[in-house]
Amino acid sequence: MEAYLTAGIAGFVIGALALLAISWIRNKNQQKELEQGRANAARIIEEAKKEAAAITKEAEIQGKERNVQAKLDFEKEIRETRRELQNLEKRLVSKEEGIDKRIESIEKREAEVLRREQSLKAREKNAEDKQSEYDRLAVEARQQIERVAGMTHEEAKRSIMDQMIEEAKHESAKRIRVIEEEAREEAVRKGQKIVALAIERLAGDFVAERTVTVVPLPSDDVKGRIIGREGRNIRALEAATGIDLIVDDTPESVVISGHNPIRREIAKMTLDKLLSDGRIHPGRIEEVVRKSEQELDEVIREAGQKAIFDVGVHGVHPELIKLLGRLKYRYSYAQNVLLHSIEAAFICGNMAAELGLNEKQARRAALLHDIGKAVDHEVEGSHAIIGAELARRYGESPKIVNAIAAHHEDVKAETILAPLVDAADALSGARPGARREMLETYVRRLEELERICHSFPGVEKSYAVQAGREIRIIVQHDTIGDEEAARMAREIAKKIEAEMTYPGQIKVTVIREVRSVEYAR
């Protein structure tokens, strides 16, 4: 037991000694490592000090270099600034010299101006003296002339002015006459050529058809059936159509009377249907009148479309086409207005083509120029103004509207289209056989023409010839001169235009004749 205990103690002691030995060895190694670390740290510190000394030295060198460079740059800038100052000083010196020269020149000019002013004052004084002398001499001369002439200065001035005015009037009248003759010759020559070509290219009827107001009857026995028992049939017919039916002793015919051509045509169509059907009584009359109105509307529309197609225009509003068709039953001086419009459209288009203008536009304006006559019995105003308003309402262009409104000079013409339409209208209405007039109206117009001519002083005789389309005036040769005769013709024409209404145009001819008679004995 003790042996075991001794052996355990011995093993414990040996283990303790081994641990002590190991601990000493570790401490020894740690001491060596510590000493070695201290040596390394000292070495690193020494190297850092050397490196810091080198960096410091290099920084000092760079600082010195920068200072040297900054000093050089500053010196260079100072030299440039000094050079600029020297240049500026030179320029200032040069400008001062220029200013001095200018001041010297201005002083010289002022001296010259002063000298000229003194010279001008002397001249002005001399001129004033001469003007005073001239005024004195002029007054003396005027007084002497007044004594010799026997009239005052104002009287002589008035006499000279009157003489000059009279001479100016005479010269202006002569000049106007020459210009008018030249313009008239050229205008007449060109106008005649254009009108002749336009008319030659138109192949129209010589005489237009006239309105029909007489309805033929198969026999006189039908008149009683038309009148009806106690006149009820004729009253129903007149009430339904708005016209007057005249049944008189005229054999086998009745007369339709009414101002509205459309209603008159409806009455004619109704009467024809009643006569062909044979049933004539108030109920049947109203039915036939309604049917005739529908048929006439279709006839009117077709007539308008045919006119549009014949003339060659397009894009016309349907209402204008209908109004155009209504002109088929409208007459002016016994000339059918629709045929007149178509004829005027062709003439206007031909003249526009000769002048190099838009032919279709000219035809369109002339075709619609009398469109106002379709409703002028329903609306107050001139048919030209009414037609222009209708054309504007239904989308026609401003040129077309102005041509319609100005074709009777109710408004001012704005384009060449208006006088062309006016000329075509006059040509269509003034050609032989186009229109007829009542005898009373014809005689009254001739008397009015002669009355206007005799209202001018110096007129000896006047004659209306060529069916009132020309007036020839014979004047007193000792009262009216050649220039005054030309002026009188112009004034008479203007007065006729202002006071009379007439188709076409009227030529005014003033005749001045001088006859010198002597007898040999």
Secondary structure by P-SEA (a helix, b strand, c coil): caaaaaaaaaaaaaaaaaaaaaaaaaaaaaaaaaaaaaaaaaaaaaaaaaaaaaaaaaaaaaaaaaaaaaaaaaaaaaaaaaaaaaaaaaaaaaaaaaaaaaaaaaaaaaaaaaaaaaaaaaaaaaaaaaaaaaaaaaaaaaaaaaaaacccaaaaaaaaaaaaaaaaaaaaaaaaaaaaaaaaaaaaaaaaaaaaaaaaacccccbbbbbbcbbbbcccccccccccccaaaaaaaaaaccbbbbbcccccbbbbbcccaaaaaaaaaaaaaaaaaccccaaaaaaaaaaaaaaaaaaaaaaaaaaaaaaccccccaaaaaaaaaccccccccccaaaaaaaaaaaaaaaaaaacccaaaaaaaaaaccccccccccccccaaaaaaaaaaaacccaaaaaaaaacccccccccaaaaaaaaaaaaaaaccccccccaaaaaaaaaaaaaaaacccccccccccccccbbbbbcccccccaaaaaaaaaaaaaaaaaccccccbbbbbbbbbbbbbbbcc
